[in-house]
Each structure stands twice: as C-alpha cells, then as structure tokens.
Amino acid sequence: MGVPHALGGLNWGRGTVSVSLSIVIAGFVAYFSVSRVAVGETTEPESLAEPA
C-alpha cells in the first residue's frame, strides 16, 4: 500500500501505512486486553481451593 502505483501499491507512503497499521494493532491489543475475549475460564486447582 505504501509503494508507488508503478510498483503495484496505492501510493499512500510507507510512513502513513506504518503509522496507520500501528494504530490499528494497538487498538486490537487494547480491545482484547480490556474485554478479555481470548482468555478462557480459569479455575483453581483442587489443592488451592477453599476447604469445605
């Protein structure tokens, strides 16, 4: 996307593409860290559970 049309790109500039993708990646990291979508249920092992 950042290279000239003659080389098959969109001529947006390498810096613009780098900054844009960095912002998108940081957004995904922030979303997943706040929402915890990709984190499975955690359970305590039997040895650490509260005594009954």
PyMOL Python script that loads the backbone (N, CA, C, O; Angstrom):
from pymol import cmd

cmd.read_pdbstr("""\
ATOM      1  N   MET A   1       0.817  -1.196   0.000  1.00  0.00           N
ATOM      2  CA  MET A   1       0.000   0.000   0.000  1.00  0.00           C
ATOM      3  C   MET A   1       0.858   1.255   0.000  1.00  0.00           C
ATOM      4  O   MET A   1       0.428   2.301  -0.488  1.00  0.00           O
ATOM      5  N   GLY A   2       2.041   1.163   0.532  1.00  0.00           N
ATOM      6  CA  GLY A   2       2.864   2.348   0.666  1.00  0.00           C
ATOM      7  C   GLY A   2       3.759   2.644  -0.515  1.00  0.00           C
ATOM      8  O   GLY A   2       4.376   3.708  -0.560  1.00  0.00           O
ATOM      9  N   VAL A   3       3.849   1.743  -1.468  1.00  0.00           N
ATOM     10  CA  VAL A   3       4.745   1.957  -2.605  1.00  0.00           C
ATOM     11  C   VAL A   3       3.990   2.608  -3.766  1.00  0.00           C
ATOM     12  O   VAL A   3       2.759   2.588  -3.783  1.00  0.00           O
ATOM     13  N   PRO A   4       4.703   3.182  -4.733  1.00  0.00           N
ATOM     14  CA  PRO A   4       4.056   3.842  -5.870  1.00  0.00           C
ATOM     15  C   PRO A   4       3.198   2.895  -6.709  1.00  0.00           C
ATOM     16  O   PRO A   4       3.358   1.676  -6.662  1.00  0.00           O
ATOM     17  N   HIS A   5       2.294   3.484  -7.469  1.00  0.00           N
ATOM     18  CA  HIS A   5       1.414   2.710  -8.357  1.00  0.00           C
ATOM     19  C   HIS A   5       2.214   1.849  -9.331  1.00  0.00           C
ATOM     20  O   HIS A   5       1.807   0.734  -9.656  1.00  0.00           O
ATOM     21  N   ALA A   6       3.349   2.365  -9.794  1.00  0.00           N
ATOM     22  CA  ALA A   6       4.169   1.637 -10.757  1.00  0.00           C
ATOM     23  C   ALA A   6       4.679   0.314 -10.181  1.00  0.00           C
ATOM     24  O   ALA A   6       4.990  -0.612 -10.931  1.00  0.00           O
ATOM     25  N   LEU A   7       4.765   0.227  -8.862  1.00  0.00           N
ATOM     26  CA  LEU A   7       5.236  -0.995  -8.212  1.00  0.00           C
ATOM     27  C   LEU A   7       4.080  -1.821  -7.644  1.00  0.00           C
ATOM     28  O   LEU A   7       4.301  -2.792  -6.919  1.00  0.00           O
ATOM     29  N   GLY A   8       2.855  -1.434  -7.974  1.00  0.00           N
ATOM     30  CA  GLY A   8       1.694  -2.210  -7.545  1.00  0.00           C
ATOM     31  C   GLY A   8       1.088  -1.768  -6.227  1.00  0.00           C
ATOM     32  O   GLY A   8       0.274  -2.491  -5.653  1.00  0.00           O
ATOM     33  N   GLY A   9       1.465  -0.603  -5.735  1.00  0.00           N
ATOM     34  CA  GLY A   9       0.940  -0.119  -4.457  1.00  0.00           C
ATOM     35  C   GLY A   9      -0.154   0.913  -4.638  1.00  0.00           C
ATOM     36  O   GLY A   9      -0.612   1.159  -5.754  1.00  0.00           O
ATOM     37  N   LEU A  10      -0.566   1.508  -3.550  1.00  0.00           N
ATOM     38  CA  LEU A  10      -1.604   2.535  -3.575  1.00  0.00           C
ATOM     39  C   LEU A  10      -1.045   3.943  -3.424  1.00  0.00           C
ATOM     40  O   LEU A  10      -1.801   4.915  -3.416  1.00  0.00           O
ATOM     41  N   ASN A  11       0.292   4.060  -3.303  1.00  0.00           N
ATOM     42  CA  ASN A  11       0.996   5.331  -3.225  1.00  0.00           C
ATOM     43  C   ASN A  11       0.583   6.143  -1.995  1.00  0.00           C
ATOM     44  O   ASN A  11       0.507   7.370  -2.066  1.00  0.00           O
ATOM     45  N   TRP A  12       0.319   5.479  -0.880  1.00  0.00           N
ATOM     46  CA  TRP A  12      -0.041   6.180   0.351  1.00  0.00           C
ATOM     47  C   TRP A  12       1.185   6.634   1.121  1.00  0.00           C
ATOM     48  O   TRP A  12       1.083   7.506   1.984  1.00  0.00           O
ATOM     49  N   GLY A  13       2.316   6.072   0.833  1.00  0.00           N
ATOM     50  CA  GLY A  13       3.545   6.400   1.558  1.00  0.00           C
ATOM     51  C   GLY A  13       3.800   5.376   2.647  1.00  0.00           C
ATOM     52  O   GLY A  13       2.883   4.930   3.336  1.00  0.00           O
ATOM     53  N   ARG A  14       5.053   5.018   2.786  1.00  0.00           N
ATOM     54  CA  ARG A  14       5.397   3.972   3.755  1.00  0.00           C
ATOM     55  C   ARG A  14       5.173   4.427   5.192  1.00  0.00           C
ATOM     56  O   ARG A  14       4.751   3.629   6.029  1.00  0.00           O
ATOM     57  N   GLY A  15       5.443   5.683   5.490  1.00  0.00           N
ATOM     58  CA  GLY A  15       5.241   6.200   6.840  1.00  0.00           C
ATOM     59  C   GLY A  15       3.775   6.210   7.235  1.00  0.00           C
ATOM     60  O   GLY A  15       3.427   5.835   8.354  1.00  0.00           O
ATOM     61  N   THR A  16       2.915   6.639   6.320  1.00  0.00           N
ATOM     62  CA  THR A  16       1.474   6.678   6.581  1.00  0.00           C
ATOM     63  C   THR A  16       0.941   5.277   6.847  1.00  0.00           C
ATOM     64  O   THR A  16       0.156   5.069   7.772  1.00  0.00           O
ATOM     65  N   VAL A  17       1.366   4.329   6.040  1.00  0.00           N
ATOM     66  CA  VAL A  17       0.919   2.949   6.219  1.00  0.00           C
ATOM     67  C   VAL A  17       1.428   2.394   7.544  1.00  0.00           C
ATOM     68  O   VAL A  17       0.686   1.713   8.252  1.00  0.00           O
ATOM     69  N   SER A  18       2.675   2.673   7.889  1.00  0.00           N
ATOM     70  CA  SER A  18       3.251   2.180   9.144  1.00  0.00           C
ATOM     71  C   SER A  18       2.504   2.729  10.354  1.00  0.00           C
ATOM     72  O   SER A  18       2.159   1.976  11.265  1.00  0.00           O
ATOM     73  N   VAL A  19       2.254   4.023  10.368  1.00  0.00           N
ATOM     74  CA  VAL A  19       1.548   4.640  11.493  1.00  0.00           C
ATOM     75  C   VAL A  19       0.109   4.131  11.571  1.00  0.00           C
ATOM     76  O   VAL A  19      -0.389   3.844  12.660  1.00  0.00           O
ATOM     77  N   SER A  20      -0.551   4.020  10.440  1.00  0.00           N
ATOM     78  CA  SER A  20      -1.938   3.542  10.424  1.00  0.00           C
ATOM     79  C   SER A  20      -2.049   2.118  10.957  1.00  0.00           C
ATOM     80  O   SER A  20      -2.912   1.829  11.787  1.00  0.00           O
ATOM     81  N   LEU A  21      -1.192   1.241  10.489  1.00  0.00           N
ATOM     82  CA  LEU A  21      -1.239  -0.146  10.952  1.00  0.00           C
ATOM     83  C   LEU A  21      -0.844  -0.259  12.425  1.00  0.00           C
ATOM     84  O   LEU A  21      -1.375  -1.106  13.143  1.00  0.00           O
ATOM     85  N   SER A  22       0.074   0.581  12.875  1.00  0.00           N
ATOM     86  CA  SER A  22       0.443   0.577  14.295  1.00  0.00           C
ATOM     87  C   SER A  22      -0.748   0.972  15.164  1.00  0.00           C
ATOM     88  O   SER A  22      -0.966   0.385  16.223  1.00  0.00           O
ATOM     89  N   ILE A  23      -1.508   1.954  14.725  1.00  0.00           N
ATOM     90  CA  ILE A  23      -2.695   2.383  15.469  1.00  0.00           C
ATOM     91  C   ILE A  23      -3.743   1.278  15.490  1.00  0.00           C
ATOM     92  O   ILE A  23      -4.367   1.033  16.523  1.00  0.00           O
ATOM     93  N   VAL A  24      -3.941   0.611  14.359  1.00  0.00           N
ATOM     94  CA  VAL A  24      -4.910  -0.487  14.297  1.00  0.00           C
ATOM     95  C   VAL A  24      -4.493  -1.626  15.221  1.00  0.00           C
ATOM     96  O   VAL A  24      -5.323  -2.160  15.957  1.00  0.00           O
ATOM     97  N   ILE A  25      -3.224  -1.999  15.191  1.00  0.00           N
ATOM     98  CA  ILE A  25      -2.731  -3.083  16.041  1.00  0.00           C
ATOM     99  C   ILE A  25      -2.858  -2.707  17.510  1.00  0.00           C
ATOM    100  O   ILE A  25      -3.284  -3.532  18.319  1.00  0.00           O
ATOM    101  N   ALA A  26      -2.497  -1.478  17.874  1.00  0.00           N
ATOM    102  CA  ALA A  26      -2.630  -1.025  19.258  1.00  0.00           C
ATOM    103  C   ALA A  26      -4.086  -1.042  19.692  1.00  0.00           C
ATOM    104  O   ALA A  26      -4.387  -1.354  20.844  1.00  0.00           O
ATOM    105  N   GLY A  27      -4.994  -0.709  18.779  1.00  0.00           N
ATOM    106  CA  GLY A  27      -6.422  -0.761  19.086  1.00  0.00           C
ATOM    107  C   GLY A  27      -6.888  -2.176  19.372  1.00  0.00           C
ATOM    108  O   GLY A  27      -7.643  -2.401  20.318  1.00  0.00           O
ATOM    109  N   PHE A  28      -6.447  -3.131  18.569  1.00  0.00           N
ATOM    110  CA  PHE A  28      -6.808  -4.534  18.813  1.00  0.00           C
ATOM    111  C   PHE A  28      -6.251  -5.030  20.141  1.00  0.00           C
ATOM    112  O   PHE A  28      -6.946  -5.724  20.881  1.00  0.00           O
ATOM    113  N   VAL A  29      -5.011  -4.683  20.449  1.00  0.00           N
ATOM    114  CA  VAL A  29      -4.398  -5.099  21.709  1.00  0.00           C
ATOM    115  C   VAL A  29      -5.177  -4.503  22.885  1.00  0.00           C
ATOM    116  O   VAL A  29      -5.455  -5.202  23.859  1.00  0.00           O
ATOM    117  N   ALA A  30      -5.527  -3.231  22.802  1.00  0.00           N
ATOM    118  CA  ALA A  30      -6.285  -2.586  23.877  1.00  0.00           C
ATOM    119  C   ALA A  30      -7.653  -3.236  24.037  1.00  0.00           C
ATOM    120  O   ALA A  30      -8.088  -3.494  25.159  1.00  0.00           O
ATOM    121  N   TYR A  31      -8.331  -3.502  22.931  1.00  0.00           N
ATOM    122  CA  TYR A  31      -9.656  -4.128  22.991  1.00  0.00           C
ATOM    123  C   TYR A  31      -9.594  -5.501  23.647  1.00  0.00           C
ATOM    124  O   TYR A  31     -10.389  -5.802  24.537  1.00  0.00           O
ATOM    125  N   PHE A  32      -8.650  -6.337  23.209  1.00  0.00           N
ATOM    126  CA  PHE A  32      -8.563  -7.689  23.758  1.00  0.00           C
ATOM    127  C   PHE A  32      -8.094  -7.690  25.209  1.00  0.00           C
ATOM    128  O   PHE A  32      -8.488  -8.568  25.977  1.00  0.00           O
ATOM    129  N   SER A  33      -7.267  -6.732  25.599  1.00  0.00           N
ATOM    130  CA  SER A  33      -6.820  -6.700  26.988  1.00  0.00           C
ATOM    131  C   SER A  33      -7.929  -6.219  27.920  1.00  0.00           C
ATOM    132  O   SER A  33      -7.992  -6.644  29.074  1.00  0.00           O
ATOM    133  N   VAL A  34      -8.802  -5.339  27.436  1.00  0.00           N
ATOM    134  CA  VAL A  34      -9.905  -4.845  28.261  1.00  0.00           C
ATOM    135  C   VAL A  34     -11.059  -5.839  28.268  1.00  0.00           C
ATOM    136  O   VAL A  34     -11.630  -6.110  29.324  1.00  0.00           O
ATOM    137  N   SER A  35     -11.412  -6.388  27.108  1.00  0.00           N
ATOM    138  CA  SER A  35     -12.573  -7.273  27.015  1.00  0.00           C
ATOM    139  C   SER A  35     -12.267  -8.698  27.453  1.00  0.00           C
ATOM    140  O   SER A  35     -13.175  -9.437  27.834  1.00  0.00           O
ATOM    141  N   ARG A  36     -10.992  -9.092  27.402  1.00  0.00           N
ATOM    142  CA  ARG A  36     -10.553 -10.434  27.773  1.00  0.00           C
ATOM    143  C   ARG A  36     -11.320 -11.509  26.990  1.00  0.00           C
ATOM    144  O   ARG A  36     -11.628 -12.570  27.534  1.00  0.00           O
ATOM    145  N   VAL A  37     -11.623 -11.239  25.736  1.00  0.00           N
ATOM    146  CA  VAL A  37     -12.357 -12.163  24.877  1.00  0.00           C
ATOM    147  C   VAL A  37     -11.587 -13.457  24.667  1.00  0.00           C
ATOM    148  O   VAL A  37     -12.180 -14.536  24.691  1.00  0.00           O
ATOM    149  N   ALA A  38     -10.296 -13.371  24.466  1.00  0.00           N
ATOM    150  CA  ALA A  38      -9.488 -14.536  24.116  1.00  0.00           C
ATOM    151  C   ALA A  38      -8.999 -15.318  25.334  1.00  0.00           C
ATOM    152  O   ALA A  38      -8.254 -16.286  25.187  1.00  0.00           O
ATOM    153  N   VAL A  39      -9.408 -14.911  26.528  1.00  0.00           N
ATOM    154  CA  VAL A  39      -8.945 -15.580  27.743  1.00  0.00           C
ATOM    155  C   VAL A  39     -10.014 -16.566  28.184  1.00  0.00           C
ATOM    156  O   VAL A  39     -11.179 -16.204  28.344  1.00  0.00           O
ATOM    157  N   GLY A  40      -9.615 -17.794  28.376  1.00  0.00           N
ATOM    158  CA  GLY A  40     -10.556 -18.820  28.799  1.00  0.00           C
ATOM    159  C   GLY A  40     -10.842 -18.735  30.289  1.00  0.00           C
ATOM    160  O   GLY A  40     -10.208 -17.974  31.019  1.00  0.00           O
ATOM    161  N   GLU A  41     -11.799 -19.522  30.720  1.00  0.00           N
ATOM    162  CA  GLU A  41     -12.141 -19.598  32.135  1.00  0.00           C
ATOM    163  C   GLU A  41     -10.969 -20.201  32.897  1.00  0.00           C
ATOM    164  O   GLU A  41     -10.376 -21.188  32.460  1.00  0.00           O
ATOM    165  N   THR A  42     -10.642 -19.612  34.021  1.00  0.00           N
ATOM    166  CA  THR A  42      -9.584 -20.179  34.849  1.00  0.00           C
ATOM    167  C   THR A  42     -10.214 -20.735  36.122  1.00  0.00           C
ATOM    168  O   THR A  42     -11.095 -20.115  36.717  1.00  0.00           O
ATOM    169  N   THR A  43      -9.765 -21.868  36.511  1.00  0.00           N
ATOM    170  CA  THR A  43     -10.247 -22.475  37.745  1.00  0.00           C
ATOM    171  C   THR A  43      -9.056 -22.777  38.631  1.00  0.00           C
ATOM    172  O   THR A  43      -7.955 -23.032  38.143  1.00  0.00           O
ATOM    173  N   GLU A  44      -9.278 -22.747  39.921  1.00  0.00           N
ATOM    174  CA  GLU A  44      -8.205 -23.048  40.858  1.00  0.00           C
ATOM    175  C   GLU A  44      -8.008 -24.549  40.949  1.00  0.00           C
ATOM    176  O   GLU A  44      -8.976 -25.307  40.906  1.00  0.00           O
ATOM    177  N   PRO A  45      -6.774 -24.979  41.071  1.00  0.00           N
ATOM    178  CA  PRO A  45      -6.545 -26.406  41.287  1.00  0.00           C
ATOM    179  C   PRO A  45      -7.167 -26.841  42.617  1.00  0.00           C
ATOM    180  O   PRO A  45      -7.353 -26.022  43.517  1.00  0.00           O
ATOM    181  N   GLU A  46      -7.480 -28.106  42.732  1.00  0.00           N
ATOM    182  CA  GLU A  46      -8.120 -28.645  43.937  1.00  0.00           C
ATOM    183  C   GLU A  46      -7.301 -28.336  45.187  1.00  0.00           C
ATOM    184  O   GLU A  46      -7.868 -28.090  46.252  1.00  0.00           O
ATOM    185  N   SER A  47      -5.984 -28.345  45.068  1.00  0.00           N
ATOM    186  CA  SER A  47      -5.138 -28.134  46.249  1.00  0.00           C
ATOM    187  C   SER A  47      -5.220 -26.697  46.771  1.00  0.00           C
ATOM    188  O   SER A  47      -4.924 -26.461  47.943  1.00  0.00           O
ATOM    189  N   LEU A  48      -5.616 -25.730  45.931  1.00  0.00           N
ATOM    190  CA  LEU A  48      -5.705 -24.344  46.344  1.00  0.00           C
ATOM    191  C   LEU A  48      -7.129 -23.901  46.639  1.00  0.00           C
ATOM    192  O   LEU A  48      -7.338 -22.761  47.054  1.00  0.00           O
ATOM    193  N   ALA A  49      -8.099 -24.755  46.440  1.00  0.00           N
ATOM    194  CA  ALA A  49      -9.494 -24.398  46.657  1.00  0.00           C
ATOM    195  C   ALA A  49      -9.767 -24.253  48.161  1.00  0.00           C
ATOM    196  O   ALA A  49      -9.075 -24.828  49.000  1.00  0.00           O
ATOM    197  N   GLU A  50     -10.792 -23.471  48.461  1.00  0.00           N
ATOM    198  CA  GLU A  50     -11.210 -23.282  49.857  1.00  0.00           C
ATOM    199  C   GLU A  50     -11.644 -24.601  50.461  1.00  0.00           C
ATOM    200  O   GLU A  50     -12.327 -25.387  49.805  1.00  0.00           O
ATOM    201  N   PRO A  51     -11.256 -24.858  51.708  1.00  0.00           N
ATOM    202  CA  PRO A  51     -11.732 -26.116  52.347  1.00  0.00           C
ATOM    203  C   PRO A  51     -13.237 -26.067  52.571  1.00  0.00           C
ATOM    204  O   PRO A  51     -13.803 -25.017  52.877  1.00  0.00           O
ATOM    205  N   ALA A  52     -13.870 -27.217  52.413  1.00  0.00           N
ATOM    206  CA  ALA A  52     -15.328 -27.277  52.532  1.00  0.00           C
ATOM    207  C   ALA A  52     -15.795 -27.368  53.942  1.00  0.00           C
ATOM    208  O   ALA A  52     -16.999 -27.426  54.191  1.00  0.00           O
TER     209      ALA A  52
END
""", "prot")
cmd.dss("prot")
cmd.show_as("cartoon", "prot")
cmd.util.cbc("prot")
cmd.orient("prot")
